[in-house]
Amino acid sequence: MITDYLRPTSISEAFETLTELGPAGRLVGGGTELAIHPPADVSTLIDLSAAGLRFIEADETFIHVGATSTLTDMLEYARCATSWSGVVHTMLRQVASPLHRNAATIGGHLARGRLSDVVPTLMAVDATVLFFDGEHRSVPIVDFYADNLKRNTIVVTGVRIPLDDGEAAFRKFARTTYDLATLNTAVGIRRTGEEVTWARIVVGERPTLGMPLPEASELLVGKPLTSDSIARASQVARDTVDVRSDPRGSAEYRRHLAEVLVRRCLSEIAGEEVFA
Ligand SMILES: Cc1cc2nc3c(=O)[nH]c(=O)nc-3n(C[C@H](O)[C@H](O)[C@H](O)COP(=O)(O)OP(=O)(O)OC[C@H]3O[C@@H](n4cnc5c(N)ncnc54)[C@H](O)[C@@H]3O)c2cc1C
């Protein structure tokens, strides 16, 4: 049962409190997840809202987003609507409802790390997660999940999105606007002239967390984005994505969706006419 509610005023104080309490303590961002699934073994909530982490700012190379910024804060930040073809903005508009986005924080979302449209998109734009585990650390978002960190023992402090000439697109297939995705895809590329120099195709809600598909991505590199390369990469995405069945969709259907949505993302980046 929850008996105590603390509001530390710094990152280090939040981390020390979390470490002292061990499994009896839990950080709170927007509380949207904790309110629905209150953990049985937790007696103390550690609210991060006074820890100075609600900010979004840009310098010449990055957008820096503090962990207690809400999804609405990000949605309303102009650079999220212009960099990487505005993909972060496009994706956030499709996350749950406006009321939910007003409360949910980016730090809570990243720490939770499941059922996510946000994580695949941040992977596709080559973002970096910042966290504090006694030291301030930063890791590429792909490694943040691959490393299997114990995310309930650290304080996620923010995320950093590179500001370069990258282009990106996001597609989500869900039964209704407010449903979680049956599958989503996010694609980011960097080009020099016509030639693709970097590509990352990510498929999420497989139904597990977003997964980059290196084989499909590498097919795009070193050549212009053409109908042929788009078709080939989409087929390889279909053949290499790791999917399974759950009540929202069968593995077979998800595999088909992966091909279609990756093709639509790539076609959008190539400037071809595509379905929404
Ligand atoms: C009804 C509903 C619909 C949803 N629909 C979508 C959707 O369409 N697309 C999508 O992508 N997502 C969706 N989500 C997921 C949602 O976006 C996340 O639940 C939300 O972002 C979590 O953020 P929060 O700040 O409320 O987390 P909280 O509930 O505060 O915390 C979640 C977890 O993270 C921990 N935590 C919080 N902040 C930090 C921190 N800074 N550092 C370390 N740990 C921390 C908490 O201890 C807890 O374990 C949905 C969720 C719900 C409930």
The ligand as a MOL file (V3000), in Angstrom:
LIG
                    3D

  0  0  0     0  0            999 V3000
M  V30 BEGIN CTAB
M  V30 COUNTS 53 58 0 0 0
M  V30 BEGIN ATOM
M  V30 1 C -4.8470 4.3480 -21.8510 0
M  V30 2 C -3.4330 4.4270 -22.3780 0
M  V30 3 C -3.2440 4.5550 -23.7430 0
M  V30 4 C -1.9530 4.6220 -24.2570 0
M  V30 5 N -1.7760 4.7570 -25.5990 0
M  V30 6 C -0.5240 4.8630 -26.0860 0
M  V30 7 C -0.3110 5.0280 -27.4890 0
M  V30 8 O -1.2330 5.0910 -28.3000 0
M  V30 9 N 0.9850 5.1110 -27.9230 0
M  V30 10 C 2.0430 5.0570 -27.0690 0
M  V30 11 O 3.2000 5.1720 -27.5070 0
M  V30 12 N 1.8670 4.9100 -25.7300 0
M  V30 13 C 0.6280 4.8070 -25.2350 0
M  V30 14 N 0.4550 4.6530 -23.8910 0
M  V30 15 C 1.6370 4.6140 -23.0320 0
M  V30 16 C 1.8210 5.9630 -22.3600 0
M  V30 17 O 2.2600 6.9250 -23.2700 0
M  V30 18 C 2.7500 5.7890 -21.1690 0
M  V30 19 O 2.0250 5.0670 -20.2170 0
M  V30 20 C 3.1580 7.1100 -20.5460 0
M  V30 21 O 3.9730 7.8330 -21.4180 0
M  V30 22 C 3.9130 6.8690 -19.2750 0
M  V30 23 O 4.3670 8.1190 -18.8030 0
M  V30 24 P 4.0760 8.6040 -17.3140 0
M  V30 25 O 4.8920 9.8240 -17.1200 0
M  V30 26 O 2.6220 8.7240 -17.0440 0
M  V30 27 O 4.6810 7.3610 -16.4940 0
M  V30 28 P 4.4560 6.9880 -14.9840 0
M  V30 29 O 3.1370 6.2820 -14.8040 0
M  V30 30 O 4.7180 8.1360 -14.1010 0
M  V30 31 O 5.6610 5.9410 -14.8240 0
M  V30 32 C 5.7700 4.7790 -15.6300 0
M  V30 33 C 6.9530 3.9450 -15.0870 0
M  V30 34 O 8.1710 4.6420 -15.2950 0
M  V30 35 C 8.8220 4.9600 -14.0570 0
M  V30 36 N 9.3170 6.3320 -14.2150 0
M  V30 37 C 8.5850 7.4660 -14.4130 0
M  V30 38 N 9.3970 8.5030 -14.6680 0
M  V30 39 C 10.6710 8.0060 -14.6200 0
M  V30 40 C 11.9570 8.5800 -14.8100 0
M  V30 41 N 12.1250 9.8620 -15.1470 0
M  V30 42 N 13.0300 7.7760 -14.6630 0
M  V30 43 C 12.9010 6.4670 -14.3640 0
M  V30 44 N 11.7170 5.8690 -14.1720 0
M  V30 45 C 10.6200 6.6340 -14.3060 0
M  V30 46 C 7.7650 4.7820 -12.9800 0
M  V30 47 O 8.3380 4.3800 -11.7490 0
M  V30 48 C 6.8950 3.6840 -13.5760 0
M  V30 49 O 7.4740 2.4240 -13.3450 0
M  V30 50 C -0.8270 4.5660 -23.3680 0
M  V30 51 C -1.0330 4.4060 -21.9920 0
M  V30 52 C -2.3060 4.3460 -21.4920 0
M  V30 53 C -2.4790 4.2130 -20.0200 0
M  V30 END ATOM
M  V30 BEGIN BOND
M  V30 1 1 1 2
M  V30 2 1 2 3
M  V30 3 2 2 52
M  V30 4 2 3 4
M  V30 5 1 4 5
M  V30 6 1 4 50
M  V30 7 2 5 6
M  V30 8 1 6 7
M  V30 9 1 6 13
M  V30 10 2 7 8
M  V30 11 1 7 9
M  V30 12 1 9 10
M  V30 13 2 10 11
M  V30 14 1 10 12
M  V30 15 2 12 13
M  V30 16 1 13 14
M  V30 17 1 14 15
M  V30 18 1 14 50
M  V30 19 1 15 16
M  V30 20 1 16 17
M  V30 21 1 16 18
M  V30 22 1 18 19
M  V30 23 1 18 20
M  V30 24 1 20 21
M  V30 25 1 20 22
M  V30 26 1 22 23
M  V30 27 1 23 24
M  V30 28 2 24 25
M  V30 29 1 24 26
M  V30 30 1 24 27
M  V30 31 1 27 28
M  V30 32 2 28 29
M  V30 33 1 28 30
M  V30 34 1 28 31
M  V30 35 1 31 32
M  V30 36 1 32 33
M  V30 37 1 33 34
M  V30 38 1 33 48
M  V30 39 1 34 35
M  V30 40 1 35 36
M  V30 41 1 35 46
M  V30 42 1 36 37
M  V30 43 1 36 45
M  V30 44 2 37 38
M  V30 45 1 38 39
M  V30 46 1 39 40
M  V30 47 2 39 45
M  V30 48 1 40 41
M  V30 49 2 40 42
M  V30 50 1 42 43
M  V30 51 2 43 44
M  V30 52 1 44 45
M  V30 53 1 46 47
M  V30 54 1 46 48
M  V30 55 1 48 49
M  V30 56 2 50 51
M  V30 57 1 51 52
M  V30 58 1 52 53
M  V30 END BOND
M  V30 END CTAB
M  END
